[in-house]
Each structure stands twice: as C-alpha cells, then as structure tokens.
Amino acid sequence: MSENQIILFSLFSLFAPLLGFVVTVILGKRFKFMYLFEVAVITLVLLASISVLFVKLGYLPDTKIVSEFAWISLGNLPILGDFNLSLGIMIDNLTVIMLFVVSLISTLVHYYSIAYMKGDPRFNRYFAYLGIFTFSMMGIVLTHNILMMYIFWELVGLSSYLLIGFWYEKKSASDASKKAFIVNRIGDVGMFAGIMMIFVTYHTFTFDTIFENISSGVLPFNSDFWLTITGLLLFCGAIGKSAQFPLHVWLPDAMEGPTPVSALIHAATMVAAGVYLVARIFVLLTGDALFIIAVVGALSALIPATIALTQNDIKKVLAYSTISQLGYMILALGVGSFAYGFFHLITHAFFKAGLFLGSGSVIHSMHHEQDIQKMGALRKKMPITYITFVIFSIAIAGVPLTSGFLSKDGILAGTYAFGLLTGQWIFAIVGFLVAMMTAFYMFRLVILTFHGEARDHHKFEHAHESPLLMTVPLMILATLSVFIFYTANPVDAEGGWFLSKWVKTPTTVVPESARYSFMVSDANIEEIAHSEKIVHSVSYSEALHHAHMPAVFLSLFLAGLGILTAFLFYQWKKLNADKLASSLKPLYNFSYNKWYIDEFYDATFLAFTMALSRFLAWFDQTIVDGIVNGTATITRFFSRFTGGFDTYVVDGLVNLFAYVSGMFGLILRKLQLGKVQAYVVLVIFSLVILVFLFTNLQIG
Amino acid sequence: MQQVPLLSLITFLPIIGMILILFLPKNNEKVIKSLTLAVTGIQVLLGIVIWRFYDYSLGGIYNQASFQFVEKFRWIEISSVSWLGTIKIDYFLGIDGISAPLILLTAVITFIATLASWNIKTSIKGYFALFLLLDTGMMGVFVALDFFLFYIFWEIMLLPMYFLIGIWGGPRKEYAAIKFFIYTLLGSVFILLAMIGLYLSATETLADGSKVFTFNMLQLMNAENYTADGILSPLNPSNLRLWAFLALFVGFAIKIPMFPFHTWLPDAHVEAPTAISVILAGVLLKMGTYGILRINYPMFPEITNQLVWWIALFGMINIIYGALCALAQKDFKKLIAYSSVSHMGFVMLGMASLNTAGVSGAVLQMFNHGTITAMLFIIVGIIYDRAHTRGLDDFGGLANQMPVYTGFVTIAFFAAIGLPGLSGFISETFVFLGAFHVESIRLITVISTLGILLGAGYMLWTLQRIFLGQLNPKWSALEDLTAREYAMLIPLTIIVIALGVYPSLMLDLMNSSVNTMVNFLLKSPETFSGLPF
C-alpha cells in the first residue's frame, strides 16, 4: 500500500459516510431497510481505516502524508497578498489512530443501535444522522488546516444537535440540543477569533505553515503575549467541544439523546475533538497558555467529579465522569505531558464508550429506567453487561492490567513531574484527588446497579440480558480496555509501542522566552542529542522518571481507597450514605445540584440577554419607530396648519380678491352701456389716468 | 456577443411582458401568470448567458473599457439651456464583478417570486403588470452606469412596490406601504440632491473637445473631471463633499436598511405578500449596499477612507441590534425581517474593510443573504398560507406533520446561522477575515462575532418553537409541500449548498472587480485630495 493508497483510503473513510447520510436521508422514507446501506458503508470505512492504521504504523511510522487541493484561489491581492485557501488532509500517526478509533466505535454503535433503536419511527433517519456525524468527525481528524477544522467542528456541532434532539417530541430533548449547539458556539466564537488572529498574522490556515512561521520568529502582533492569546482563543473551541469548565453545562443535558449516541458522540469521539485540537496546536502553545489550559483541565476534572458523587441518573454519572476524564486529558496537555494526554483520549474512548453502551444495555432492559436507586441485583440477569461494565469501571478507576491504569498513571506522573520542576503541586493534588473520587463514584454506580437487592421488583422481573448485537460490541470494547494492546509491560507504558513508536511529543515552535523551561524545540535538540527523549529537556525526563514510581503507588492506593469506600457504603453498608449526606447537607446539595452552575447562567447571562433583547425590541418599536411616526405626525400637523393657512389665508385672499373683483364688476357693470362710443371714452379716460400715473411715478 | 444588447434585453424584457399583460383580458389568469413566468424564466436564461460570456479577468469599476456588455448612446440632448449649456445624458449600461452577481440574483429571485405569486387572488392583471415593472426597475439599477439613468430606475422600482404592498398586503398594508414609500422617497431626495451637485461639478470631454456636465458615473470617479469651481469639486475647501457623501449614504442606508433607518422594514415585510417579501429582502435591500459600493465609494474615495470606522460601527450595530431584536419577536415574519437587518450588517462590516477579503465577503453576502432570506420568507409564506397565523407560540411539533418542509427549514435556518457547508458561512467568514485585518476596526469586528452566537440563538429557538415538541392537534390537517413549493425551494437550496461547498463559483466572478475597487480606493484618495489640476 503506497502513500497514494493511504490517501485514497482516508478520503474514502471521509466521504463514504457522507454518501451514507445523503442516500439514507433521501431514500429512508421510502425503503424500510435503507439503514443497512449506512451500516454497510460504515463497515467498509472501518475496514479501510484498519488497513490505513496497519500500513501507516507498521511501515511508515515517521512519515507525514499531505494531500491538498486549491479551494478558493484569489491570487495575489492588494493589501492581503497571496490569498489561496486549500482543503487538504494530513495523515500522521495521530490521524490514523483517531481514524481507527472513530470508525471502530462508530461501527460498533451502528450495530448496537440496530437492536437498541428497534421500533423507532425514525429508525432510518437515525442511521443517516450517524452517517453525517461520522463524516464530520473524520473531517476533524483528517484536516491539515485550522479553517477546515473549524468547518468540520461546526458540522459535528450540527450532527450532535440533530442526535441529541432526535426524540424532539420531548421538550427536554429539544432544549438540550439547542443548549448544546449554542454553548458550543460560545466556544466556537472564541476559536474563530483565534482563526482571525492566525489569518491576520500568517495569511494561511495550514498547520505546518503556521508552525514554520512561528519557529522562524513571526508572531501575532510581534509579541509572545499575543501568541499566548491566539493559542487560548483557539483553545476556546476545545472548551466548548470537550465540555470543559465553564462551558461543560451542555454535556449532562446532552444525555437526552439516545444512549448509543451518547456513547459515540458524547463520550468517545466528538468530545475528544477538543483534546485532539489542543494536540494539533500543541506546538504553538506558550507556557502561559499551557498553564491556563492546565488550570481549565484541572477545574474540569475536579468539579464534575464532585458532582458525579451524588447523581442518581446512570447516564448523568457517566456524563460528569466524561467531563472529568476529558479534564484529565486537557490537564495532561497543559502540564506538557502530550503523549499521555493523547493516550488517555484513546483508552478513555474505548472504556467510556463501553460504559455508555453498557448503561444503554441496562436502560434497554429496564424499560428506560435510568435511576440507579431503582436498580440493583442486575448482575444475575445481565451477566455479560455486568462483567464488561466492571472491566470498564476498573479501567476508568485505574486498576493495573487495564489500559486506563496506564494512561491515567502517566497523566498523574506528568502532573507530579510538573510539581517537581516548577513547584506547582496543585495539579498533582487535584489529579490524585480526582483519581480517588473516580474510583468511588464508579463503584458506587456498579454496586447500586448490579449488586445488592433489586429495588424495583416489577422492572427487575422483566429485565433480561441484551441481544448479541448489543453485547458483542461490549465485549470488543472490554477487550480493548486491556493493557496488552498498548504495551507489553502492564505497569509502565513508556517503553510500549504506543508511546515509543506511535505517539511522540512534537517539538515546540514557541520562542524560548515564552515556553515552559523544560520544553525543547528543534533548534536546541542538537545540544541534548545524547538524551533519548529529545522533546523534553533532560531535567524533565529525570523528573518524569522520579515521578513515575511514587505516582504509581499513590494512585493505586487512592484508587483502592475509593473502591473500598464505595463497597463500605453501598455493598457492605458499614457506612451510611444517607446519614453522611444529611450531616453534610449543604455540601451534598451543592454537589447534587451541580454547583448551581446552570442556575447561575440562567440568572445572569441568559436573563441579561433576554432582558436586553426585550428592551431593544421595545426601544425599536417605541423610540426608533416612535421618532419616525412622530415625525410623520408632526409633518401631518404642520400640513394641516399649512392646509388651513392655504384654505383660509392664501385661498381666502384669492377669494377675497375674487369677491372684491366681483364687487367692482357689479359697479363697473353699470358703466357698461353697450355703446362703442362710451367704451372709447372709457379707454381714453383710463389711458390718460395711466399715463398720468406713470409719469408721476417716474418722477417720484 | 457584443452585438446583442443583452443588458437592455434582460432589463426591458419585463416591460414588454407588462405591455402584453395590459392588452390581455382581465380574467385570463392562467395566461397572465404563465407569461410572467416565461418572462422571468427567460431572464434567468439570459442571466446564465451573461454569466457564461462574462470575462473574469476584467475589473470594471472606473474604467469603461473593462466593463462588459456595454451599451452606450446619446439619449437626451438639449442644447443651450441658459447657463447650463448643453445637457447631454447617455443611455449607458454595463456590468462588472460587483453588479454581475446581483444581476444573477435578481433574475433568480424574481423567477422564484413569480412562483410565490401563484396564489395571488385579487386583480391578477394589475399585480403581475406591476410585478414586471418592478423587475425592470431592479435590473435597471444594477446595470445602469449613468447616474441619471440609475436614478430613474431607482424611482421606477419604488412605485410598483408601493402598490404591491398597499393593495395586495395584509391588514395594515396602507400604513406599511406609505411608510416604505415615504422613507425611500426621502432617501431618493438626498440622492437626487447629491446627484445634481455632482452633475454640476464635473465635466466630460466630448469627441470634439468640448466639455459638458456629465452624469456618467465613471467620469464622476475621475478627480480630473471636476471643475475647479464646482461645488463638489475636491478643490472646494468647504466640506460639501462630506455632506454629499452623507446625503448619498443616508439615501442608500435607508434601503439597506441601516440602523436607525430600519423600522420601515419589519412593517413592510409583515404586511407584504410572500412574493413581495421575497423580492424586498432578496433584491431591494441589496440596492442600498450596491449603491454605496457603486457610487459613494469610487466617487468619494477620500471620504470613504475617512469614514470606514463609522461604516463598520453601524454594521456592528445592525448585526447585534438586529439579532437582539429578532430574539424578542413573537411573529415569525417579523423575526426574519430583523434577521435581515442583522445579516445586512455583515455586508456593511465587510465593505468597511476596504480589502479584498472583506469586500468580496460583502458582495457574496449580498448574494447569499438574497437567496437564504428568500428561502426564509418562502418558508414563512408556506406556513402562513396553511395556518393563517405567524405567531411563533401558536405552533409546535410540525416536524412530524410536515417532515419535508421541516427539512428545508432546517437547511435554510442553518444557512442563516452560518453553518459551514452552506453559503452563509463563506461570506461571513470572508467579512470577518477582511475586517479583522484592518487595525482600526478590529475591536468592532470582534464584537460583531457575537452576532453569529445570537443568530444561532434566535434561529434554533424558532426551530424549536415551531417544529419540535408535541404537535398541537389544531394543526393535524396541515399538508406537506406542494409541487410549486418544491419548485421554489429546491433551486434555492441547490444554490445555497453549491456556494457553500464551492464558493469560487461566485468569488471568481467578482474577484477582478473587487481588486480593482480596492486598488482604486487605496490610490485615488491622493488624487482626490491632492491638486492634480
């Protein structure tokens, strides 16, 4: 398979789902089995991306393949110079791994949905929407420029909108879809501003060209500060799409969509796009930008974790857990631990998709019950779902032998090393704290759902294991949550093929003055060429090395503690959760009500905008239009006045004149004698008077 | 193709149609409608012919040689009119990359609007006669290169519009029609004043070497043609040129409509029949921005350069203010009207950038807004025809009742929001990229980006209120689209998608002219403010 074939296969993976969408949406109403077309398409896409994955990673691990075509070429312009925008794809290792993850999970979700969505009146439409989502997501993954990424970014937003609101008869669903789109747009406006900054500085959108320019010293408005701002503006897109604090509020609501959609879009792929974006622009992020990104990531890891502790809706717990884990990834990138951030994105995609599909399986068999307080004891009825769910849970909790352990441990080690190097320990503290909370709330979920006694006997009676179409995807994802796919050593991923061969931290292009001291660019690689890890300075490698073992033990201890506490509370009932909740009532309420963040937004931004809009509408109608109508009224008044003046004064004068003339006429009529001589006399007489008058006037 | 007077044909074909209609018997509805459809259909074909033979490399703007399909001959010639000397006015038509997209737009929109007029019930003959007269007026405005001729077309368009709203409109039609008429007429007076001022300030050298006052737009763009003592001469130390610019600007701004002159628009839209709303939003609003580009910019380049900040500011106000007003509306049609105010703000913002990206974005936005808003008004018309109400809160759940209709609505709404892949995105992006490039209006541009957020807000809320949720049983008899409605929506949808995916179709058409304009504005301020005489 040559480079050209890789490009061809990638383009097929991009456009085939679009074809699937168009065909299914147009013919779906007429042919009942149209969804099979979409399923067939996605299966082919999976095969294509698997072959791309193997060829690229196996034979061309260090090559970057680019293919582009001119989209808008305006030539050489006055003021702006060359203005040529191209669309193109760039295939490196990140791309093919993402390509594989997206198409695999998408395919699994397609098959799973055949069973899950059975009997839905808009069955075909659903599959069409999955198609347009896959298309847009592939676009984000494959693109080689930031504008095109923005284009697909928005298209992903559209497909997310359509799928969250798929059951739009429910008000809550249509509200959630609208909220998701608009909250995402807030982030996108920031991202767009970043794109404008890029354009105004570099007159191009292509990642590689931008990076080359930066490394040769061309900065936005010639300052480090504006490079930081540019990076942060672009990061705004990630805050929206990856549901990071403070724009995370849309993701829990997005659970209104069908559960397989939550698995595909709101857990595994689309929400990871933000992380992917940060990974793509990682090399242009300055130290300050990365630090702020780390802060956002830490907050997004921490806040939702505290909320997840008390939620009772199985999908809400998973949603908050997703935000928290995405926060981890962002945090990892922020502290410079690029490879682990991306690694966690991949491992998380598999086990979180698994958790959602597992919860879908539960919800399906419990007749759309989502409250875990009404579940319990389901492990007997649903053994496959139970076992896979536990595997996913230990993966997310970070228990050894799982993929999640490897990636999460790497992130924690990264924050620890960051502490060692900079003295900023807060990220490490948050990281470890969240690890414990994650273990706790995940096992709370597992125990309440699958263990103990059935709390709703009616629903329990009818519960049953899901069909193979649903359980096989679970098994596949559970398999992929085992360490062996990423490295041979179950406690350290560093030497594994995933990190040593496939995903390497790129060298930064940021000027030395503006980057983390431990980061290295191409320019000073040679000085430290003896070191194996050329992307970080020696001190960083050493710090990471020192951090590794403490991080492993600490995280193991905390995860174990979290799991143990969960068992003490919910399985063995040694501790009473309700009692604790009532003794910590304010804290409990704060967590249960999601920190009142939605209420805060509703009361401030939303209320302000609506009030402003109502005020302006009033202003428009009453004041602006009032002035227009007022002018008209005044004009009419004046016209009545002048009309009156016209009628009574001007016309009056005319009439008076006519009247007077009439009177004179009456008098003069007496003089009309009907005799020519008399007229002649009159004329002469008049003439004499006239001449007399004129001569006198002239003299006068 | 030079020997065929294509522009005269495309402009006056409707007049021929109108005359034919006037000779037809009153009750012959079918023939009247078919005739109008044929006339506007031929116009579309002529538009395509023009597009086909258009030379993309020619710039136009100020140079007659690089205008295309030019027709020019002496139209009015009166010798020895007291101190004025000889009055010579040309019949002068021609197009460049600024007007060509608008010709195409006018042809398409008029054709679609004819289909939208199909369910007009009363006085068909009068309606279609006026409709065709309006068509000629609109085309004429975009092809005229003589100011006098331009003004005549501008006024021709006004009259039929007044009657079309005032007779075939809704409950408050008289109010809306008079408001529209007087407002536009007020603008015309300003334009007329400035036009006469320009006429008396500039001369054109004839073949025999004599100089006469001129209405020729291209001559008026040349600083050397202004007489030293002309009132609007660049040499005149008073700031009369600024006032003339403002007079023209206000005259055109009323048409855009620019805040605070926009309040005629919601009223006119709400009262006008669907087809007239389509024309109003699709074509008429563009005359305002076109006028500024064609007349204000190249005739007053030095003032334009000074005032771009203000143009951008008012663009921003339009964007934000229009969007916020739209958010508060309860009437579907009024909401779309305010969204037009917001979207025309993007045109102004783009124009203010004075660089290729921004100006191309502005011209493209004129075209895209024309097609997208035409779709939106057709959509409003479709639901109003069926339900006889436009209250946003009266509906709900129509998605299941009218799925195909909902599909088109979704495309149109997302196009209006500026979703990538649909045409609105490209023009908005170009406007923003261009405007952000200019340091003085950078902050304004950044604030304006809030418009795309607010746009998503009111559009999606509308979508939710009308189409999502449970169906109100009152509407369970509503039917999905008819063949005629398909015929209106499908062509527009194709244009919206095609220009979203491959915008070069339009951008290439306008690129040379936009560049010529940008260069002209870049260099001519010196000749206009300097002393070349």
Chai-1 contact restraints between the chains, C-beta under 6 A:
chainA,res_idxA,chainB,res_idxB,connection_type,confidence,min_distance_angstrom,max_distance_angstrom,comment,restraint_id
A,I72,B,S504,contact,1.0,0.0,6.0,A-B,restraint_1
A,L74,B,N511,contact,1.0,0.0,6.0,A-B,restraint_2
A,L77,B,T356,contact,1.0,0.0,6.0,A-B,restraint_3
A,P78,B,N515,contact,1.0,0.0,6.0,A-B,restraint_4
A,P78,B,V518,contact,1.0,0.0,6.0,A-B,restraint_5
A,P78,B,N519,contact,1.0,0.0,6.0,A-B,restraint_6
A,I79,B,N355,contact,1.0,0.0,6.0,A-B,restraint_7
A,L80,B,N355,contact,1.0,0.0,6.0,A-B,restraint_8
A,L80,B,T356,contact,1.0,0.0,6.0,A-B,restraint_9
A,I151,B,P420,contact,1.0,0.0,6.0,A-B,restraint_10
A,E154,B,L419,contact,1.0,0.0,6.0,A-B,restraint_11
A,E154,B,P420,contact,1.0,0.0,6.0,A-B,restraint_12
A,L158,B,L419,contact,1.0,0.0,6.0,A-B,restraint_13
A,Y168,B,L468,contact,1.0,0.0,6.0,A-B,restraint_14
A,E169,B,Q470,contact,1.0,0.0,6.0,A-B,restraint_15
A,K171,B,G469,contact,1.0,0.0,6.0,A-B,restraint_16
A,S174,B,Q464,contact,1.0,0.0,6.0,A-B,restraint_17
A,S174,B,L468,contact,1.0,0.0,6.0,A-B,restraint_18
A,K178,B,L460,contact,1.0,0.0,6.0,A-B,restraint_19
A,K178,B,Q464,contact,1.0,0.0,6.0,A-B,restraint_20
A,F181,B,L460,contact,1.0,0.0,6.0,A-B,restraint_21
A,I182,B,A456,contact,1.0,0.0,6.0,A-B,restraint_22
A,I182,B,G457,contact,1.0,0.0,6.0,A-B,restraint_23
A,R185,B,L453,contact,1.0,0.0,6.0,A-B,restraint_24
A,R185,B,A456,contact,1.0,0.0,6.0,A-B,restraint_25
A,V189,B,T449,contact,1.0,0.0,6.0,A-B,restraint_26
A,V189,B,L453,contact,1.0,0.0,6.0,A-B,restraint_27
A,M196,B,F432,contact,1.0,0.0,6.0,A-B,restraint_28
A,M196,B,F436,contact,1.0,0.0,6.0,A-B,restraint_29
A,F199,B,L433,contact,1.0,0.0,6.0,A-B,restraint_30
A,V200,B,F436,contact,1.0,0.0,6.0,A-B,restraint_31
A,V200,B,H437,contact,1.0,0.0,6.0,A-B,restraint_32
A,L612,B,L324,contact,1.0,0.0,6.0,A-B,restraint_33
A,S613,B,L324,contact,1.0,0.0,6.0,A-B,restraint_34
A,S613,B,L327,contact,1.0,0.0,6.0,A-B,restraint_35
A,S613,B,A328,contact,1.0,0.0,6.0,A-B,restraint_36
A,R614,B,A328,contact,1.0,0.0,6.0,A-B,restraint_37
A,L616,B,L324,contact,1.0,0.0,6.0,A-B,restraint_38
A,L616,B,C325,contact,1.0,0.0,6.0,A-B,restraint_39
A,A617,B,C325,contact,1.0,0.0,6.0,A-B,restraint_40
A,A617,B,A328,contact,1.0,0.0,6.0,A-B,restraint_41
A,D620,B,C325,contact,1.0,0.0,6.0,A-B,restraint_42
A,V624,B,P260,contact,1.0,0.0,6.0,A-B,restraint_43
A,V624,B,T263,contact,1.0,0.0,6.0,A-B,restraint_44
A,D625,B,T263,contact,1.0,0.0,6.0,A-B,restraint_45
A,V628,B,T263,contact,1.0,0.0,6.0,A-B,restraint_46
